[in-house]
């Protein structure tokens, strides 16, 4: 299967630091690697409704939720580009990930088996100089990947608050040049290490 990257932009600000850093990393991908970019502010989705004890979820066939589902299923590599908001992913991003729970319970979708072996990546800008504060965001993505049997490529972190600040983070820009080249190991829960 040829590699196909889905970039899910979860910032509340268009062209924010996280998006800039994600685009710098994506520029390094070979030209034959397909890229799809979906900005969650431009493609809003409804809040997730947990139906697991009431009825089955139904596969969305139109609208932004169908677009995201189809793009997610088609991707070999999913890049969650979310700024660090209150030490985790943004609300837009969390809403997208919450819908994965429904897709797991959608008859005929076989979401978990489909995602197994694919790769989840993260890109995040934070306004704090100590990157350890992003551990909850990294944990969210790692654990989601572990639950689905995915590979986890880690999270490319950059520093920036005002628009464009991340372009002054020379270390993050250097890491962006090789971020997607690294081998992504099978994700493991922390208790499995």
C-alpha positions in Angstrom: 0.0 0.0 0.0 1.5 3.4 -1.0 1.8 5.8 1.8 -0.9 8.4 2.2 -0.8 11.0 4.9 -3.8 12.6 6.5 -3.1 15.8 8.3 -5.8 16.7 10.8 -5.4 20.3 11.9 -7.0 20.9 15.3 -6.0 24.5 16.0 -8.6 27.2 16.7 -6.4 29.6 14.7 -5.9 29.2 11.0 -2.2 29.2 10.0 -1.2 28.9 13.6 2.2 27.7 14.8 1.2 24.0 14.9 0.0 24.1 11.3 3.2 25.9 10.2 5.3 23.3 11.9 3.3 20.4 10.4 3.7 22.0 6.9 7.5 22.2 7.4 7.6 18.5 8.3 5.3 17.6 5.4 7.6 19.5 2.9 10.2 16.8 3.5 7.9 13.9 2.4 8.8 12.4 -1.0 6.7 13.9 -3.9 5.0 10.6 -4.5 3.5 10.5 -1.0 -0.1 11.7 -1.2 -1.1 14.3 1.4 -4.6 15.3 2.5 -5.1 18.2 4.8 -8.3 18.7 6.8 -8.7 21.8 9.0 -11.3 21.0 11.7 -12.3 24.7 12.0 -13.2 24.6 8.3 -14.9 21.2 8.5 -16.7 21.2 11.9 -18.2 18.0 13.2 -20.9 17.5 15.8 -20.2 16.5 19.4 -19.8 12.8 19.8 -22.9 11.0 21.1 -22.2 7.7 22.9 -24.8 5.2 21.7 -23.1 1.9 22.8 -25.8 0.9 25.3 -28.7 2.2 23.2 -28.2 1.4 19.5 -25.6 0.9 16.8 -23.7 3.8 15.3 -24.5 4.4 11.6 -21.8 5.1 9.1 -22.0 8.8 8.0 -22.5 9.1 4.3 -22.3 12.9 3.8 -20.9 16.0 5.4 -17.8 16.6 7.3 -18.0 13.5 9.5 -18.2 11.3 6.4 -15.2 13.3 4.9 -13.1 12.7 8.0 -14.1 9.0 8.3 -13.3 8.3 4.7 -10.0 10.2 4.9 -9.1 8.4 8.1 -9.8 5.0 6.6 -7.8 5.8 3.4 -4.7 7.0 5.3 -1.6 4.9 6.1 -0.3 7.7 8.3 -2.5 10.1 10.4 -0.9 13.2 11.7 -2.8 14.9 14.5 -1.7 18.6 14.4 -3.0 20.1 17.6 -1.6 22.9 19.7 -1.2 22.2 23.4 -4.4 23.5 24.9 -4.6 23.1 28.7 -1.9 20.4 28.5 -3.6 18.2 26.0 -5.1 18.2 22.5 -7.5 20.9 21.4 -11.3 20.6 21.7 -11.6 20.2 17.9 -9.0 17.4 18.0 -10.6 15.6 21.0 -14.0 15.7 19.2 -12.5 14.0 16.2 -10.8 11.4 18.4 -14.1 10.8 20.3 -15.8 9.9 17.0 -13.3 7.1 16.7 -15.2 5.5 19.6 -18.4 5.5 17.4 -16.5 4.2 14.4 -15.3 1.3 16.5 -19.0 0.4 17.0 -20.3 1.0 13.5 -21.4 -2.3 11.9 -19.4 -3.3 8.8 -16.7 -0.7 9.4 -14.2 -2.9 11.2 -12.4 0.3 12.3 -10.0 -1.3 14.8 -8.7 -3.9 12.3 -8.4 -1.4 9.6 -6.3 1.0 11.7 -4.1 -1.7 13.1 -0.6 -1.4 11.7 -1.1 2.1 10.4 0.9 5.0 11.9 -0.2 7.9 14.1 1.9 11.0 14.4 1.6 14.2 16.3 2.7 17.8 15.8 2.1 20.4 18.5 3.2 23.9 19.3 3.3 25.0 22.9 4.0 28.3 24.6 6.0 26.7 27.4 9.8 26.2 27.1 9.7 22.9 29.1 8.4 20.3 26.7 7.5 17.9 29.5 4.3 19.8 30.0 3.1 18.2 26.7 3.3 14.7 28.2 -0.5 14.4 28.5 -0.9 15.2 24.8 1.7 12.7 23.9 0.1 10.2 26.2 -3.3 10.7 24.6 -2.0 10.0 21.1 0.3 7.1 22.2 -2.5 5.4 24.1 -5.0 5.8 21.2 -2.5 4.3 18.9 -1.8 1.4 21.3 -5.5 0.6 21.7 -5.9 0.4 18.0 -2.7 -1.6 17.4 -1.2 1.3 15.4 2.4 2.4 15.2 3.2 5.7 16.9 5.8 8.0 15.4 5.9 10.4 18.4 5.1 14.1 18.5 7.1 16.9 16.9 7.0 19.7 19.4 7.8 23.3 18.7 7.7 26.5 20.8 5.5 29.4 19.9 2.7 31.6 21.1 2.2 34.5 18.7 1.5 33.6 15.1 4.7 32.6 13.4 6.8 32.2 16.6 7.5 28.6 15.8 9.5 29.6 12.8 12.1 31.0 15.3 12.4 27.6 17.0 15.5 26.4 15.1 15.6 23.1 17.0 12.0 22.2 16.1 12.6 23.2 12.4 15.6 20.9 12.3 13.6 18.0 13.8 10.9 18.7 11.2 13.3 17.9 8.4 13.6 14.2 9.4 10.5 13.7 11.6 8.6 11.5 9.1 11.7 9.5 8.2 12.0 7.8 11.5 10.8 4.3 12.1 7.6 4.3 14.0 7.4 1.4 16.5 4.2 -0.4 17.4 2.5 1.7 20.1 2.5 0.3 23.6 0.6 1.4 26.7 3.0 2.7 29.5 2.3 -0.4 31.6 3.5 -2.7 28.7 7.0 -1.2 28.5 
